[in-house]
């Protein structure tokens, strides 16, 4: 059996100005589960619950698995790495 997943970005979360306010994480998770997906990506930081117990409960209630995470970072801009715990190659 093949299991498939989806992500909040499919609902326009993060991609388009103002869309994050149109959908709650509960709506997105409900719709992901209702359409038959068995897993999901986290979407932009803070869209889904950051509390581990709450997130696990929300996933379990919908029989979903969290499969990946999304962290936007402009790697072409060294200043974009500051404050994210990321370092450029070579530790510079």
N, C-alpha and C positions, 0 to 999 in steps of 0.2 A: 504494500500500500504506500502511496506517495502522500506525504503530509505537506500542506502548503501554508504559507504565512502571508501576512500583510503588514502594513505600517501606517501610523497616523498621517504620514505624508500623502497617502492616497485620499485623505479627506481634506487636503490642502493645508494641514497643520504645518506651520513654519514656512512654507513656500510662498504664500501670498499674504500680503499685509492685511491684518485684521481677521484672518480666518480662525486663528486659535481661539478667539472669543466666541465664535459661532458654534463650536462643538465642545462639550465637556469630555473629559477622558472617559467617563462612563458611557456616553453615547457612542464614542468611537469603539471602545472595547465591546459593547453590546452588538454593534453592527458588524464588527469583525467576526465575532462568534456566530451571529445569526446568518451570515453568508457562507458559513461552513469552513472558515479558516481554523486551523488548530494552533497557530502560533502567531506571534507578532514581534515587531521591533519596538524599541522604547520611544522613538520619536525624539524631538528636541528635549534637552534637560529641563525638568520641571513640568512638562506636560502631563506625564503619568506620575503617580505618587512616588515620592522619593523615600518614604518610610517603608522599609523592607516588609514588615508584617502586613501593612495595609496592601501593598502591591501584591504580595503572595495571595492574600485573601481575594483580591479583585480578580486575579488570574484564575484561581481555583473555582470561583463562582461561575466562571464562563468556560471552564475546561480549556484554557489557553496556556500556552508556554511562551515565555519570553526568550527569544532566540538571538537577538542582537541589540546593539545600542547605537545611537547616533550622536556624534559630538562634532559640531561644525568647527572647523579651524582652517584658516587660510595659510597653508604651509608655505606659500610663496612669500609671505610677509613675516619676517622674523619677529616683529613686534606683536603679531597675533598669537605667538606662543607664550608670551608672558602671562602669568597668572593662571595657566591651565595645567601646570605641572608637566608640561612638555618641553623637551629640549631638542635643539637641532642636532643632526648627526655630528658625532665627534664631541658632544658635550658642550658646545659653544653656546 
